[in-house]
Amino acid sequence: MNRMRTVAAMAFCLWLTSSVGPAWAGAPGLCYDPGSRAGYVCASCNCSGDRTVSDASGTCKVCQMPLVARKDLQHVAILLYDGVELLDWSGVGEVFAAARGGFYVYTVSKDGKPVTSQGFVRVDPEYSLRECPWPDILVVPGGGTSAVVADRETMEWVEIVGKQAKTVMSVCSGAFVLAKAGFLDGLQATTHSADVNELRRAAPRTTVHADARFVDNGKVITTAGVSAGIDGALHVVSRLLGTERARQTAEYMQYDRWAPDAGLVVARQSGSRGQN
């Protein structure tokens, strides 16, 4: 029986590779290499040693802070593409990086080549879809998402990675990508105030809120427009590392408008419900 299961798993792995290309051969439970999380890194403190991976524990050679085992950090992948809204992704990235040691944050684009954000900022993503470390948290920012939705390879990546990730989060019109991938079916969501009615048409099986800063369904979190991504990311930090860590992060960012209850937590609807 075990041999039959092994043969079946290998056959499925070969089918997956031939069907959608070698980019997806690294799916956890299939052909994923746990070694991609090996090594030790400096807790995100914005020093030049943050991206250096060491083979042994110790201290950062730049800031002298203790190194953290990369496998113990929540991996956060932020999807970038031409036309991505600047604050949608940079605000979220700032939150997770400023949370001090809890997250390993990186950017990824379809081919790993530079993209233009907001029409004037050229960004060099750290990884391509085929090279991206497997994330615990997938972030899909908004902007020119119509091109993302129309791109088969990127959408397949979002679907497969999103199913395996612990948390899938969209910012602004990034909700349209999650809707297309099937992540919003039967759930509640939000998006930029200007796109609420359009999302209702695009995702008829989703209850779309126009008055929530973020909506937390458990695994899937959507946020309203642009700066609301900061609120959503702080909510994730609070959920994973505690409200005090989130408060400290907001204080460091001088994000004075953050209110922990400025959203809708679906899992708590029967009890207290926080809304903007």
ABEGO torsion letter per residue (X at the ends): XAAAAAAAAAAAAAAAAAAAEAAAAABBGBABBAAAABEBBBBBAGBAAAABBBABBEBBAAAGBBBBBAAABBBBBBBBBBGBBAAAAAAAAAAAAAAGGABBBBBBBAAGBBBBBGGABBBBBABBAAABBBBABBBBBBEBAAAAAABAAAAAAAAAAAAABABBBBBEAAAAAAAAAGAABGBBBBBBAAAAAAAAAABAABBBBAABABBBAGABBBBBBGAAAAAAAAAAAAAAAEAAAAAAAAAAAGBAABBAAABBBAAAAABBBBBX
